[in-house]
Amino acid sequence: MRLALSEAHKALSENEIPIGAVLVKTGELILSDHNRTRQNHNPLAHAEKLLIDKILSSKIKFLQEYTLYVTLEPCLMCAGLMIWARLGSLVFAARDPKAGAVGSIYNVLKDKSFNHHPEVISGVLGNECSLLLSEFFKSKR
């Protein structure tokens, strides 16, 4: 999670919403990135989506052996991507009471309608990641 938080700080330095993510396989860092919605002029350029898009473009079909670490609870779009890509595990830091789809407003990863349910661990460095986001939004208001 520290590496994902480092990515969030990179996002902050680029005036992006400070959310970072890393993709790991058997303890080895595979990819890392952060939100790029502003610089890409694309509201879909979430850190998680960027990583999943990139790994899937390398001809890897499913991600059962991968763990995704992200500093904020994924939204519905990103959680849906995790289901379709069959992500093995998700570890996230801060809850998102406005858009979180892994327990805050809905838990799509536990929805019995879907045939894949990644393992989920939440709250890792939650206070630190939440504080970074709060400070960012306070500076914008």
Sequence and secondary structure as in RCSB ss.txt:
>XXXX:A:sequence
MRLALSEAHKALSENEIPIGAVLVKTGELILSDHNRTRQNHNPLAHAEKLLIDKILSSKIKFLQEYTLYVTLEPC
LMCAGLMIWARLGSLVFAARDPKAGAVGSIYNVLKDKSFNHHPEVISGVLGNECSLLLSEFFKSKR
>XXXX:A:secstr
 HHHHHHHHHHHHTTS   EEEEEETTEEEEEEE  TTTTT TT  HHHHHHHHHHHTT    TTEEEEEEE   
HHHHHHHHHTT SEEEEEE  TTT TBTTS BGGG TTSS   EEEE TTHHHHHHHHHHHHHHH 
